[in-house]
Amino acid sequence: MVQAVITVNQENSGIENDISKMESFVINGGHPLKGSITPQGAKNEALQILCAVLLTSEKIIVHNIPDIIDVNKLISLIKNFGVKVERIDKGSYSFIADNVNLDYLKSKQFKLDGKGLRGSIMLVGPLLARFGKGSIPRPGGDKIGRRRLDTHFDGLIELGAKFKYDKDGNFYSVEADELKGKDLVLDEASVTGTANIIMAAVLARGKTTIYNAACEPYIQQLCKMLNRMGGKISGVGSNLIQIEGVNSLNGTEHTLLPDMIEIGSWIGLAALTKSEITIKNVGWDYLGQIPYVFRKLGINIKKKDDDLYIPPHKKGYEIQNFIDGSILTISDSPWPGFSPDLLSIVLVVATQARGSVLIHQKMFESRLFFVDKLIDMGAKIILCDPHRATVIGHDFKSQLKASTLTSPDIRAGISLLIAALSAKGQSTIHNIEQVDRGYENIVDRLINIGAKIKRVKN
């Protein structure tokens, strides 16, 4: 029996979590799965909403929070600010930021904690808006290429903040006696940048307009929550957002959407393993082009009320060409375009399709570098350049095989896990924090649909 090894890198953070740093998945792949799976709450929305609790001294209750490393790190971080956090039930928490400790911003611990999590950048806007100052060490996160912060700080500077950057310490700071509304045109439709600027502008004096704003469901959810808190935000769901600043915000209750990236991951899992899977309560209205793109790959997706059903693809699936017969190209773009977080999933699914597809990852120049691991498993992929890869599908005539693998980020990690579940034989995935960062309780949930996978300590 051949053994495959997938290694993922441990990020260094000062915030402790209960996940062992030395754990592995052991997988016996090549078996079809069957059953239903319910998506977790949206990770990317959770990171925004948790930062937004700093905007008010009143209680905020949030439901459907996923129990994953990145979210738990942020909860620990805001606790260190003195925010009162109470677990109400599974996935439900209350937050009261009535006694925020700004001295934590100056501490060595904050510099250590903040750099371990990409989402910590969204603390700056709320802190600046409510307390007149905000700081953040250069945040970490996935190693998928450059993730610049210009959009965030350019917008805050336009609202009246004074910006400082400690080059030696990689530490960013902004201060303002008062923020004033401004007409802004963002240089890119950054989701986190848009969120940061919205959270700053909601308490600024006067009117702010944000053109070329990101309009992902996460941003829509943030705006809806802020409006329930007493904010005055219009244009929600468009790329032109208008904000009338208010003096203060109230408490509220909020429920996170299902995670559309996880939904796309389970669609890919069902297709590659020829499984019959129902994904429950997917929130069809917020899936955008996800069903369309997977259907272009030949995957049969059915809508059953708010559930998404994938029948077993016993005869495989065939990639559709463009109407002029040219090769299909799947690329990422701002919402309502296809999410860059799902291109890794699409790529691994295409390895067993009938036909060929060009994957164009526009946003990050390092995200496709994991394809060498799939090539080691027997996939036919040509990496054209850092942004483009051509996949020639096997049509299941040659299954992926076991090999030694390494994962650089969350989405590559889940893609390689899906590949291992489809490959015959035993696979071992080491240092599994990368997957745990974005996917809740993944072993038990996969076991429930028939996967032969277990978590072991090394």
PyMOL commands that set and color helices and strands:
alter all, ss='L'
color gray80, all
select helices_A, chain A and resi 43-55+69-80+102-106+108-114+118-131+150-158+191-201+217-228+260-272+284-286+290-296+340-350+367-376+410-422+433-436+442-447
alter helices_A, ss='H'
color red, helices_A
select strands_A, chain A and resi 3-8+23-29+34-37+60-63+84-89+92-96+133-137+162-166+171-175+183-185+207-211+232-234+240-244+252-255+276-279+302-304+307-310+328-331+356-360+380-385+388-392+404-407+425-430+453-457
alter strands_A, ss='S'
color yellow, strands_A
deselect
rebuild
show_as cartoon
